[in-house]
Amino acid sequence: MSRLEMTLTGGGTARLLGLDGDRVQLLATRAAAPGSRLSAALADGRQVRLKVHRSVRTGDEFTVAGRLIDTTRQLREFLALHAASADAP
């Protein structure tokens, strides 16, 4: 599992679970409604924004799936690197 932590705008945190192209999955401390836009800040201040497709309770947290929006190529590559390291044994 990725250790890339993000701080959600409006409160809470999220951790990157996976990335496939522009589709992203996060494990978040709060739910997000389908169709809503979710913003999070990385430790270095860069913003990750996504349009939420679904949010499912997973224990005390929520698996949030969506599509990245307004993401630069450099940020997408950074996220892909962290998502790949999460998949490595």
Wavefront OBJ file of the C-alpha trace (Angstrom):
o trace
v 0.000 0.000 0.000
v 1.212 3.470 -0.881
v 2.374 5.708 1.913
v 1.637 8.849 -0.103
v -0.500 10.881 2.287
v -2.683 13.826 1.309
v -4.632 16.362 3.340
v -8.194 16.767 2.113
v -9.586 20.259 1.652
v -12.293 20.665 4.264
v -10.676 18.225 6.702
v -9.446 14.670 6.757
v -6.662 12.749 5.082
v -6.317 10.329 2.187
v -3.776 7.768 1.004
v -3.156 6.804 -2.625
v -4.318 3.249 -3.366
v -3.904 3.090 -7.125
v -3.695 4.911 -10.413
v -4.622 3.688 -13.905
v -4.264 6.436 -16.494
v -6.392 9.244 -15.117
v -8.436 6.972 -12.825
v -7.393 7.147 -9.190
v -8.352 5.370 -5.965
v -7.827 6.856 -2.521
v -8.412 5.560 0.984
v -9.917 8.581 2.744
v -11.083 9.398 6.256
v -14.306 10.895 4.884
v -16.748 10.070 2.113
v -17.280 12.109 -1.043
v -20.510 12.203 -3.030
v -20.490 10.871 -6.609
v -20.109 13.755 -9.046
v -18.446 15.999 -6.485
v -14.949 17.384 -6.858
v -12.471 16.412 -4.185
v -9.251 18.330 -3.564
v -6.252 17.239 -1.556
v -2.825 18.722 -0.881
v 0.402 16.731 -0.943
v 3.104 17.450 1.648
v 4.964 19.611 -0.892
v 1.856 21.762 -1.462
v 0.833 20.400 -4.874
v -2.903 19.926 -5.318
v -4.562 16.688 -6.414
v -8.105 17.160 -7.714
v -10.555 14.518 -8.827
v -14.134 14.121 -9.908
v -15.610 11.409 -7.694
v -17.242 8.359 -9.285
v -17.984 6.452 -6.083
v -17.208 6.285 -2.386
v -17.512 3.003 -0.480
v -17.083 2.467 3.264
v -14.081 0.245 4.024
v -14.045 -0.304 7.781
v -13.576 3.127 9.383
v -12.446 4.716 6.114
v -13.766 5.186 2.576
v -12.420 3.972 -0.751
v -12.936 6.905 -3.111
v -12.643 6.294 -6.861
v -12.593 9.042 -9.429
v -10.918 10.735 -12.377
v -8.019 13.168 -12.012
v -8.735 16.680 -13.230
v -6.417 19.640 -13.837
v -3.348 17.436 -13.283
v 0.014 18.230 -14.851
v 2.063 15.530 -16.534
v 4.718 15.841 -13.806
v 2.183 15.330 -11.016
v 0.590 12.397 -12.851
v 4.035 10.759 -13.212
v 4.740 11.386 -9.514
v 1.441 9.739 -8.535
v 2.067 6.834 -10.931
v 5.483 6.241 -9.349
v 3.936 6.062 -5.874
v 1.066 3.872 -7.077
v 3.571 1.470 -8.709
v 5.617 1.278 -5.505
v 2.419 0.308 -3.690
v 1.966 -2.644 -6.056
v 5.561 -3.884 -5.645
v 6.019 -6.873 -3.327
l 1 2 3 4 5 6 7 8 9 10 11 12 13 14 15 16 17 18 19 20 21 22 23 24 25 26 27 28 29 30 31 32 33 34 35 36 37 38 39 40 41 42 43 44 45 46 47 48 49 50 51 52 53 54 55 56 57 58 59 60 61 62 63 64 65 66 67 68 69 70 71 72 73 74 75 76 77 78 79 80 81 82 83 84 85 86 87 88 89
